[in-house]
Amino acid sequence: MLFMKGSPEEPKCGFSRKVVEILEKEKVAFGSFDILVDNDVRDGLKKFSNWPTFPQLYCKGELLGGCDIVIAMHENGELKDIFKDHGIETTDSESRTGGVSASTGLSETLTSRLERLVNSSPIMLFMKGNPDEPKCGFSRKVVEVLKQENVDFESFDILSDDEVRQGLKVYSNWSSYPQLYIKGELIGGSDIVLEMQKSGELKRVLSEKGIAQKQTIEERLEKLINSSPTMLFMKGIPDAPRCGFSSKVVNALREEGVTFGSFDILTDEEVRQGLKAYSNWPTFPQLYYKGELIGGCDIVMELKNGGELKSSLSE
């Protein structure tokens, strides 16, 4: 018995789809229940099984597990042994792949291209438009969810390539867009992604797939600022400053015998603009000591002329 999202003919999530595919490859007859139509069953089964997610596969009343466990058992042959041990006979019906098979009519060239695209990034979104300019509300919603989850993702504009647009519908057995894939597995469309985010399941899936949240700009700036006890954010590099103020600060530090790290803010606009807000200091260079802002060129020169620079950077 498979408790899933949707039905075997129309799964409503990639994980349910995968388990259906495996059961059909194993050629076993199975019943199913769409947990999306009954919240009492959905919530009650989580407590009954002590298993927080779906799908859930049962064999003779015993829980086998969810998608990842079923995949592992299928790949190592354990699933077939369990069915045999429980006296479950296989059928002779052809398996429904839900992906690519001879019956799809997709050429090998297109199939290969779709596989490369689906696996071109750990998180891959096939959408209308691009993340900066979505061309439909559903695509926009999924982009917003991924940004809120703070993960890196790539996208493909299906409006720009009708071969991919039509072919992916057959490849995934999913008729609409957007389509979100994680590590090559179809998660689903807008409604499913929103539901998974709301329940916390999306965060869990991302974690299980080894996908970490990217650093926020604040985290990145703190890491840079503390990468050296004395850290100079400047235009250019110490051996080739790109402005007179940066050159003056470099010379002052060297004359005082201060060892320092540096970062060229001309090479990274995100750091350049982010540091202005982070430090509440609108200009460069900016000198930090042990994570604390000392100041810009005027303050550094004032400290040097007053004989306080070296002591300020060694306390």
LINNOR-V608471 format. One record per helix or strand of 2 or more residues. SS is the DSSP state (H for helix, E for strand). FROM is the first residue (numbers start at 1). TO is the last residue. Records with the same first field share a line. If there is no record, write none. Layout:
# LINNOR-V608471
SS = FROM-TO ; FROM-TO
This chain:
# LINNOR-V608471
E = 2-4 ; 32-34 ; 56-59 ; 62-65 ; 123-127 ; 129-130 ; 133-134 ; 154-157 ; 179-182 ; 185-188 ; 230-234 ; 236-237 ; 240-241 ; 261-264 ; 286-289 ; 292-295
H = 14-25 ; 35-37 ; 39-49 ; 67-75 ; 78-85 ; 102-104 ; 108-118 ; 137-148 ; 158-160 ; 162-172 ; 190-199 ; 201-208 ; 217-225 ; 244-255 ; 265-267 ; 269-279 ; 297-305 ; 309-312
